[in-house]
């Protein structure tokens, strides 16, 4: 998290950020905190933007499986009193139910499905209030800055974390289970950026950056998936370590800012000469050249 001034009201607000790396495809390792240590590009993007992109991609990739087992899990869980029945049912088929659609898009909602789209936008928590407290549900960085989870906040902008979290309302008021309150919304493994058949519609997209002289440089690729493409285009870029065969004209406009983010203190102030201890998570997705992987999510 970092601090930013809201021009509409003059208030300083916290802004969630995601740092990620583009790593050589054959040298991105799940067990290594930042995925790779050489020939990488480093990037920073607003957490809300990254989550929207990530969720859209995961829902697209999960759509076929969600559809295939929707009726099966409904039959199994409709009369069940087990809070995690739907999620465990989908999990048994290798599917994360949080990435399944909560409705058919025509106002018809599926039973047992969680509306992740609303949750990552900061939405009012409908199960609060009975105890005199009103909360909002939204994404948050973990205490060590390595994962992104869902949590409750005391304000509608999801700036002030609440002392009461979803598990409290699950135990005391029978609220349904909220996913990803303890585990990361975003995967912590290396993920390829190569486009699949489901992602074929993204093949005609254009990719570009700006070099030190302000020139706009275009890159061609017909095998990039939408996650990597959108994350790359939306992010501030620091490509001073990347392999020149992947990016002929590296962009370095965000290098100074990224260095500051690495030294960001809990009070939101960037200090250039202090070391901050953190344990970054490794979430990798791949570079659009097909020769690299993108490491995303060490926040």
RODO-2510 file (C-alpha; in nm, 4 decimals, decimal comma):
residues 299
     n   res          X          Y          Z
     1     x     0,0000     0,0000     0,0000
     2     x     0,1106     0,3550    -0,0647
     3     x    -0,0389     0,6975     0,0025
     4     x    -0,1908     0,9193    -0,2672
     5     x    -0,3762     1,2503    -0,2710
     6     x    -0,7375     1,2423    -0,3939
     7     x    -0,7742     1,5581    -0,6110
     8     x    -1,1506     1,5676    -0,5563
     9     x    -1,1399     1,6172    -0,1810
    10     x    -0,7769     1,6800    -0,0877
    11     x    -0,7608     1,3728     0,1342
    12     x    -0,4666     1,1351     0,1476
    13     x    -0,5848     0,7814     0,0760
    14     x    -0,4111     0,4442     0,0703
    15     x    -0,3606     0,2945    -0,2726
    16     x    -0,2968    -0,0764    -0,3164
    17     x    -0,0181    -0,1615    -0,5604
    18     x     0,0966    -0,4824    -0,7240
    19     x     0,4578    -0,5286    -0,8318
    20     x     0,5308    -0,8028    -1,0774
    21     x     0,8141    -0,9348    -1,2917
    22     x     0,8493    -1,0720    -1,6405
    23     x     1,0843    -1,3665    -1,6062
    24     x     1,2424    -1,5925    -1,8676
    25     x     0,9952    -1,8746    -1,9175
    26     x     1,2433    -2,1496    -1,8353
    27     x     1,3788    -1,9643    -1,5322
    28     x     1,0698    -1,8775    -1,3297
    29     x     1,0571    -2,0768    -1,0081
    30     x     0,7624    -2,1095    -0,7705
    31     x     0,9893    -2,1553    -0,4701
    32     x     1,1827    -1,8344    -0,5401
    33     x     1,0154    -1,5322    -0,3825
    34     x     1,0464    -1,3037    -0,6858
    35     x     1,0426    -1,5725    -0,9540
    36     x     1,3740    -1,4875    -1,1167
    37     x     1,6872    -1,2829    -1,0518
    38     x     1,8097    -1,1859    -1,3980
    39     x     1,6840    -1,0903    -1,7441
    40     x     1,3545    -0,9662    -1,6036
    41     x     1,1309    -0,6652    -1,6416
    42     x     0,9712    -0,5176    -1,3302
    43     x     0,6337    -0,3459    -1,3247
    44     x     0,3845    -0,1771    -1,0932
    45     x     0,0101    -0,1345    -1,1336
    46     x    -0,2870    -0,0398    -0,9164
    47     x    -0,4112    -0,3409    -0,7224
    48     x    -0,7702    -0,2788    -0,8344
    49     x    -0,6656    -0,2819    -1,1997
    50     x    -0,4628    -0,5991    -1,1586
    51     x    -0,7389    -0,7792    -0,9724
    52     x    -0,9997    -0,6892    -1,2338
    53     x    -0,7709    -0,8191    -1,5077
    54     x    -0,6772    -1,1314    -1,3149
    55     x    -1,0349    -1,2165    -1,2204
    56     x    -1,1632    -1,1685    -1,5768
    57     x    -0,8925    -1,4006    -1,7059
    58     x    -0,9479    -1,6679    -1,4420
    59     x    -1,3247    -1,6626    -1,5009
    60     x    -1,2667    -1,7034    -1,8720
    61     x    -1,0341    -1,9974    -1,8155
    62     x    -1,2717    -2,1570    -1,5609
    63     x    -1,5947    -2,1030    -1,7546
    64     x    -1,6058    -2,4442    -1,9197
    65     x    -1,5447    -2,6333    -1,5958
    66     x    -1,7909    -2,4193    -1,3981
    67     x    -2,0610    -2,4852    -1,6541
    68     x    -1,9877    -2,8565    -1,6712
    69     x    -2,0267    -2,9164    -1,2963
    70     x    -2,2817    -2,6487    -1,2021
    71     x    -2,5797    -2,8854    -1,2062
    72     x    -2,3842    -3,1597    -1,0304
    73     x    -2,2809    -2,9327    -0,7428
    74     x    -2,6291    -2,7824    -0,7173
    75     x    -2,7826    -3,1284    -0,6823
    76     x    -2,5262    -3,2208    -0,4186
    77     x    -2,5367    -2,8996    -0,2145
    78     x    -2,8877    -2,7540    -0,2490
    79     x    -3,0093    -2,9249     0,0675
    80     x    -2,6741    -2,9293     0,2446
    81     x    -2,6145    -2,7294     0,5613
    82     x    -2,2378    -2,7362     0,5130
    83     x    -2,1066    -2,3850     0,4519
    84     x    -1,8293    -2,4992     0,2175
    85     x    -2,0318    -2,7549     0,0231
    86     x    -2,0300    -2,5704    -0,3101
    87     x    -1,6622    -2,4782    -0,2877
    88     x    -1,5578    -2,8289    -0,1899
    89     x    -1,7708    -2,9758    -0,4659
    90     x    -1,6078    -2,7615    -0,7352
    91     x    -1,2668    -2,8128    -0,5770
    92     x    -1,3137    -3,1868    -0,6181
    93     x    -1,3184    -3,1255    -0,9924
    94     x    -1,0138    -2,8988    -0,9821
    95     x    -1,2109    -2,5733    -1,0010
    96     x    -1,1925    -2,2660    -0,7768
    97     x    -1,5593    -2,1793    -0,7232
    98     x    -1,4671    -1,8167    -0,6478
    99     x    -1,3869    -1,7792    -1,0179
   100     x    -1,7189    -1,9227    -1,1356
   101     x    -1,9832    -1,6752    -1,2500
   102     x    -2,2372    -1,5823    -0,9830
   103     x    -2,5107    -1,5239    -1,2435
   104     x    -2,5943    -1,5865    -1,6093
   105     x    -2,5650    -1,2148    -1,6870
   106     x    -2,9428    -1,1775    -1,7259
   107     x    -3,0267    -1,1187    -1,3618
   108     x    -3,0512    -1,4872    -1,2742
   109     x    -2,8151    -1,5812    -0,9907
   110     x    -2,6708    -1,9258    -0,9329
   111     x    -2,7182    -2,0791    -0,5887
   112     x    -2,4119    -2,0897    -0,3648
   113     x    -2,1932    -1,8698    -0,5833
   114     x    -1,9939    -1,5822    -0,4387
   115     x    -1,9890    -1,2495    -0,6260
   116     x    -1,6143    -1,1941    -0,6496
   117     x    -1,6553    -0,9126    -0,9039
   118     x    -1,8304    -0,6954    -0,6450
   119     x    -1,5987    -0,7979    -0,3625
   120     x    -1,2815    -0,6747    -0,5311
   121     x    -1,4509    -0,3376    -0,5930
   122     x    -1,5278    -0,2791    -0,2212
   123     x    -1,8922    -0,3619    -0,1589
   124     x    -2,1217    -0,3345     0,1410
   125     x    -2,1136    -0,6500     0,3525
   126     x    -2,4758    -0,7574     0,3768
   127     x    -2,4321    -0,9743     0,6851
   128     x    -2,3032    -0,6953     0,9086
   129     x    -2,5304    -0,4531     1,0892
   130     x    -2,7168    -0,6966     1,3121
   131     x    -2,4667    -0,6272     1,5868
   132     x    -2,4747    -0,2515     1,5284
   133     x    -2,1728    -0,2493     1,2969
   134     x    -2,1771    -0,1864     0,9247
   135     x    -1,8876    -0,3119     0,7158
   136     x    -1,7610    -0,3175     0,3594
   137     x    -1,5872    -0,6110     0,1962
   138     x    -1,2827    -0,5540    -0,0215
   139     x    -0,9282    -0,6633    -0,1115
   140     x    -0,6333    -0,5987     0,1160
   141     x    -0,2601    -0,6652     0,1237
   142     x    -0,1485    -0,9159     0,3828
   143     x     0,0558    -0,8013     0,6800
   144     x     0,3816    -0,9138     0,5172
   145     x     0,2804    -0,7784     0,1748
   146     x     0,2989    -1,1098    -0,0052
   147     x    -0,0631    -1,1981    -0,0798
   148     x    -0,3974    -1,0284    -0,1515
   149     x    -0,6957    -1,1420     0,0527
   150     x    -1,0532    -1,0272     0,1167
   151     x    -1,1343    -0,8529     0,4428
   152     x    -1,3862    -0,6262     0,6130
   153     x    -1,3457    -0,2503     0,6456
   154     x    -1,5208     0,0147     0,8514
   155     x    -1,5565     0,2639     0,5662
   156     x    -1,7117     0,2543     0,2202
   157     x    -1,3749     0,3198     0,0528
   158     x    -1,2172     0,0125     0,2137
   159     x    -0,9403     0,2169     0,3733
   160     x    -0,9825     0,1312     0,7432
   161     x    -0,9554    -0,2382     0,8256
   162     x    -1,2189    -0,3608     1,0708
   163     x    -1,1506    -0,5472     1,3945
   164     x    -1,4307    -0,7845     1,2970
   165     x    -1,3708    -1,0068     0,9966
   166     x    -1,6017    -1,2449     0,8033
   167     x    -1,5241    -1,5438     1,0267
   168     x    -1,6826    -1,3548     1,3186
   169     x    -2,0133    -1,3247     1,1346
   170     x    -1,9919    -1,6822     1,0114
   171     x    -1,9593    -1,8128     1,3669
   172     x    -2,2011    -1,5757     1,5402
   173     x    -2,4622    -1,4845     1,2786
   174     x    -2,4590    -1,7743     1,0339
   175     x    -2,3163    -1,5712     0,7472
   176     x    -2,1983    -1,7766     0,4487
   177     x    -1,8278    -1,8399     0,4060
   178     x    -1,6360    -1,5614     0,2329
   179     x    -1,3599    -1,7081     0,0132
   180     x    -0,9972    -1,5941     0,0154
   181     x    -0,9947    -1,4349     0,3598
   182     x    -0,6851    -1,6324     0,4574
   183     x    -0,5448    -1,7499     0,1247
   184     x    -0,4468    -1,5289    -0,1678
   185     x    -0,6949    -1,4350    -0,4399
   186     x    -0,4070    -1,4399    -0,6870
   187     x    -0,2143    -1,7604    -0,7489
   188     x     0,1347    -1,7813    -0,6008
   189     x     0,2746    -2,0053    -0,8765
   190     x     0,4407    -1,9283    -1,2083
   191     x     0,1813    -1,9050    -1,4859
   192     x     0,2443    -1,9060    -1,8579
   193     x     0,1416    -1,6059    -2,0651
   194     x     0,0993    -1,8108    -2,3800
   195     x    -0,2506    -1,7757    -2,5225
   196     x    -0,4749    -2,0830    -2,5260
   197     x    -0,7653    -2,1553    -2,7563
   198     x    -1,0003    -1,9908    -2,5040
   199     x    -0,7888    -1,6749    -2,5199
   200     x    -0,7606    -1,6620    -2,9009
   201     x    -0,9611    -1,3389    -2,9282
   202     x    -0,6679    -1,1485    -2,7816
   203     x    -0,4287    -1,2336    -3,0639
   204     x    -0,4798    -0,9128    -3,2616
   205     x    -0,4003    -0,6779    -2,9713
   206     x    -0,1170    -0,4250    -2,9961
   207     x     0,1606    -0,3929    -2,7383
   208     x     0,3919    -0,1001    -2,6960
   209     x     0,6107     0,0929    -2,4556
   210     x     0,8056     0,4181    -2,4545
   211     x     1,1826     0,4424    -2,4638
   212     x     1,3997     0,7027    -2,2889
   213     x     1,3432     0,9495    -2,5745
   214     x     0,9665     0,9224    -2,5502
   215     x     0,9308     0,7189    -2,8681
   216     x     0,6363     0,4806    -2,8838
   217     x     0,7642     0,1337    -2,9767
   218     x     0,5236    -0,1353    -3,0965
   219     x     0,5745    -0,5087    -3,0529
   220     x     0,4055    -0,7865    -3,2457
   221     x     0,2919    -1,1108    -3,0904
   222     x     0,0135    -1,3535    -3,1711
   223     x     0,0457    -1,5783    -2,8663
   224     x    -0,0113    -1,3552    -2,5641
   225     x    -0,3042    -1,4110    -2,3300
   226     x    -0,5287    -1,1323    -2,2040
   227     x    -0,3940    -1,1385    -1,8489
   228     x    -0,0362    -1,0635    -1,9465
   229     x    -0,1320    -0,8204    -2,2203
   230     x    -0,3582    -0,6111    -1,9974
   231     x    -0,1225    -0,6165    -1,6991
   232     x     0,1729    -0,5121    -1,9153
   233     x    -0,0089    -0,2272    -2,0878
   234     x    -0,1556    -0,0869    -1,7634
   235     x     0,1653    -0,1000    -1,5600
   236     x     0,4491     0,1414    -1,4984
   237     x     0,7587    -0,0218    -1,6451
   238     x     1,1191    -0,0721    -1,5413
   239     x     1,2914    -0,2782    -1,8093
   240     x     1,6548    -0,2032    -1,7399
   241     x     1,7217    -0,5680    -1,6511
   242     x     1,5218    -0,7356    -1,9257
   243     x     1,6737    -0,9380    -2,2082
   244     x     1,7161    -0,7121    -2,5110
   245     x     1,5924    -0,9904    -2,7379
   246     x     1,2513    -0,9657    -2,5687
   247     x     1,2231    -0,5858    -2,5575
   248     x     1,4401    -0,4026    -2,8092
   249     x     1,3668    -0,0583    -2,6638
   250     x     1,3236    -0,0957    -2,2878
   251     x     1,1152     0,1522    -2,0909
   252     x     1,2586     0,2730    -1,7599
   253     x     1,0119     0,5420    -1,6569
   254     x     0,8968     0,3619    -1,3420
   255     x     1,2361     0,2447    -1,2164
   256     x     1,2767     0,5178    -0,9555
   257     x     0,9193     0,4786    -0,8363
   258     x     0,9552     0,1015    -0,8081
   259     x     1,2712     0,1390    -0,6058
   260     x     1,0763     0,3640    -0,3704
   261     x     0,7909     0,1142    -0,3423
   262     x     1,0420    -0,1475    -0,2278
   263     x     1,1291     0,0844     0,0621
   264     x     0,7739     0,1809     0,1481
   265     x     0,7139     0,1933     0,5227
   266     x     0,3931     0,1119     0,7077
   267     x     0,3087     0,4810     0,7346
   268     x     0,2998     0,5127     0,3544
   269     x     0,6170     0,7203     0,3296
   270     x     0,8859     0,6225     0,0796
   271     x     1,2357     0,6419     0,2267
   272     x     1,5157     0,5942    -0,0208
   273     x     1,7904     0,4862     0,2173
   274     x     1,6134     0,2350     0,4397
   275     x     1,5757    -0,1364     0,3941
   276     x     1,2325    -0,2929     0,4404
   277     x     1,2068    -0,6575     0,5314
   278     x     0,9320    -0,8430     0,3481
   279     x     0,8541    -1,1875     0,2171
   280     x     0,7178    -1,1464    -0,1353
   281     x     0,4921    -1,4108    -0,2800
   282     x     0,5680    -1,5470    -0,6230
   283     x     0,2883    -1,5328    -0,8747
   284     x     0,4141    -1,5761    -1,2261
   285     x     0,2334    -1,5451    -1,5508
   286     x     0,4580    -1,5088    -1,8550
   287     x     0,5746    -1,2529    -2,1087
   288     x     0,3998    -1,2106    -2,4404
   289     x     0,7027    -1,3034    -2,6472
   290     x     0,6471    -1,6621    -2,5360
   291     x     1,0032    -1,6679    -2,4068
   292     x     0,9336    -1,5432    -2,0572
   293     x     0,7040    -1,5645    -1,7573
   294     x     0,5488    -1,2799    -1,5644
   295     x     0,5862    -1,2900    -1,1901
   296     x     0,2980    -1,0947    -1,0391
   297     x     0,1697    -1,0285    -0,6957
   298     x     0,4503    -0,9529    -0,4552
   299     x     0,2640    -0,6495    -0,3319
***
